Amino acid sequence: MYDRRLEAISAAAELGSFSRAAAKLRVSTPALVKQVSVLILTVVYLFLGCIMDGSAIVITTVPIFAPLCKLMGIDLVYLGVLVGILMSVGTITPPVGIAMFVVSKNTGIPIERFTRIMLPWYLLIIAFLLILIFIPQIVTILPQLIYGSTM
């Protein structure tokens, strides 16, 4: 019993020292790797937005993804704006989209028809997200001008 506790304490200390060392490590990642990583995060957030509520997604995923993005050199302001946009997209996508249900109920339009009507807008949103992924300076230019570096 005593040996197990000692092993658990030792493992926790080892994990803590590893995470501190990883946080201090600065990995230089090429721009393409950053863009592909952000694209993968976007797909993950869009998928989660279709099956979960936005606040639950933010609470469960941002503590995991934010340190990884900081380690890769992705601006956290950019990540926050991107996650905010993706969560707002999640409110209009089936099957969990809360705004979709509100609009459907108030206008009397069935959800299937609402989804068909929104299809061109979904394509426009995807195009906008692709622009944000491949040109992140759109998001970070104003904070950089006001506050200097946001990293």
C-alpha positions as CSV (number, residue, x, y, z in Angstrom):
1,M,0.0,0.0,0.0
2,Y,2.8,2.4,1.0
3,D,4.8,1.6,-2.2
4,R,1.7,2.4,-4.4
5,R,1.3,5.8,-2.9
6,L,5.0,6.5,-3.3
7,E,4.8,5.5,-6.9
8,A,1.8,7.7,-7.5
9,I,3.5,10.7,-6.0
10,S,6.7,10.0,-8.0
11,A,4.7,9.7,-11.2
12,A,2.8,12.9,-10.6
13,A,6.0,14.7,-9.9
14,E,7.6,13.4,-13.1
15,L,4.5,14.4,-15.1
16,G,4.6,17.9,-13.5
17,S,8.3,18.4,-14.4
18,F,7.7,17.2,-17.9
19,S,4.8,19.6,-18.5
20,R,6.9,22.5,-17.1
21,A,9.8,21.6,-19.4
22,A,7.4,21.3,-22.4
23,A,5.9,24.7,-21.6
24,K,9.4,26.3,-21.7
25,L,10.3,24.5,-24.9
26,R,9.7,26.6,-28.0
27,V,9.2,24.5,-31.1
28,S,9.8,26.3,-34.4
29,T,7.1,24.9,-36.7
30,P,6.9,25.8,-40.3
31,A,3.9,27.9,-41.4
32,L,2.3,25.0,-43.4
33,V,2.4,22.8,-40.3
34,K,0.7,25.6,-38.3
35,Q,-2.0,26.0,-41.0
36,V,-2.6,22.3,-41.2
37,S,-2.9,22.1,-37.4
38,V,-5.4,25.0,-37.3
39,L,-7.3,23.3,-40.1
40,I,-7.5,20.1,-38.1
41,L,-8.6,22.1,-35.0
42,T,-11.3,23.7,-37.1
43,V,-12.6,20.3,-38.3
44,V,-12.6,19.0,-34.7
45,Y,-14.4,22.1,-33.5
46,L,-17.0,22.0,-36.3
47,F,-17.6,18.3,-35.6
48,L,-18.0,18.9,-31.9
49,G,-20.2,21.9,-32.6
50,C,-22.6,19.6,-34.4
51,I,-23.0,17.3,-31.4
52,M,-22.4,19.4,-28.3
53,D,-23.2,22.8,-26.9
54,G,-20.7,25.6,-27.5
55,S,-19.9,26.4,-23.8
56,A,-19.3,22.7,-23.0
57,I,-16.9,22.4,-26.0
58,V,-15.0,25.5,-24.9
59,I,-14.7,24.3,-21.3
60,T,-13.5,20.9,-22.2
61,T,-11.2,21.6,-25.1
62,V,-9.6,25.0,-24.7
63,P,-7.5,23.9,-21.7
64,I,-6.1,21.1,-23.8
65,F,-5.6,22.9,-27.2
66,A,-4.4,26.3,-25.9
67,P,-1.1,25.1,-24.5
68,L,-0.5,23.0,-27.6
69,C,-1.2,26.0,-29.8
70,K,1.1,28.2,-27.7
71,L,3.8,25.5,-28.0
72,M,3.5,25.5,-31.8
73,G,3.6,29.3,-32.0
74,I,-0.1,29.9,-32.8
75,D,-1.3,33.2,-31.4
76,L,-3.8,32.7,-28.6
77,V,-5.8,35.7,-29.6
78,Y,-6.2,34.1,-33.0
79,L,-7.2,30.8,-31.4
80,G,-9.8,32.6,-29.2
81,V,-11.3,34.4,-32.1
82,L,-11.4,31.2,-34.2
83,V,-13.0,29.2,-31.4
84,G,-15.6,31.9,-30.9
85,I,-16.5,31.9,-34.6
86,L,-16.6,28.1,-34.7
87,M,-18.9,28.0,-31.6
88,S,-21.2,30.5,-33.2
89,V,-21.3,28.3,-36.3
90,G,-22.2,25.4,-34.0
91,T,-25.4,27.2,-32.9
92,I,-26.8,27.1,-36.4
93,T,-25.8,23.6,-37.5
94,P,-27.9,20.5,-36.9
95,P,-28.6,18.5,-34.8
96,V,-27.8,20.5,-31.7
97,G,-27.9,24.1,-33.0
98,I,-29.8,26.1,-30.5
99,A,-30.2,29.2,-32.7
100,M,-31.5,26.9,-35.4
101,F,-34.2,25.6,-33.2
102,V,-35.2,29.1,-32.0
103,V,-35.4,30.5,-35.6
104,S,-37.3,27.4,-36.7
105,K,-39.8,27.6,-33.9
106,N,-40.4,31.4,-34.2
107,T,-40.7,31.4,-38.0
108,G,-42.6,28.1,-38.3
109,I,-40.1,26.7,-40.8
110,P,-39.3,23.0,-40.3
111,I,-35.6,22.3,-39.4
112,E,-35.1,20.4,-42.7
113,R,-36.1,23.4,-44.7
114,F,-34.1,25.7,-42.5
115,T,-31.0,23.6,-43.2
116,R,-31.6,23.7,-47.0
117,I,-32.1,27.5,-46.9
118,M,-28.9,27.8,-44.9
119,L,-26.7,25.7,-47.2
120,P,-25.3,28.7,-49.3
121,W,-24.6,30.5,-46.0
122,Y,-22.8,27.4,-44.7
123,L,-20.6,27.4,-47.8
124,L,-19.9,31.1,-47.2
125,I,-18.9,30.4,-43.6
126,I,-16.6,27.7,-44.7
127,A,-14.9,30.0,-47.2
128,F,-14.5,32.7,-44.5
129,L,-13.0,30.1,-42.1
130,L,-10.5,29.0,-44.8
131,I,-9.5,32.6,-45.3
132,L,-9.0,33.0,-41.6
133,I,-6.9,29.8,-41.4
134,F,-4.6,30.7,-44.2
135,I,-4.4,34.4,-43.5
136,P,-4.3,34.7,-39.6
137,Q,-3.0,38.3,-39.8
138,I,-6.6,39.3,-40.5
139,V,-7.4,38.5,-36.8
140,T,-4.1,39.6,-35.2
141,I,-3.3,42.9,-37.0
142,L,-5.4,45.1,-34.8
143,P,-4.2,43.7,-31.4
144,Q,-0.6,43.9,-32.7
145,L,-1.1,47.5,-33.7
146,I,-2.6,48.4,-30.3
147,Y,-0.7,46.2,-27.9
148,G,2.4,45.3,-29.8
149,S,3.1,41.5,-30.0
150,T,0.2,39.3,-28.8
151,M,2.4,36.3,-28.3
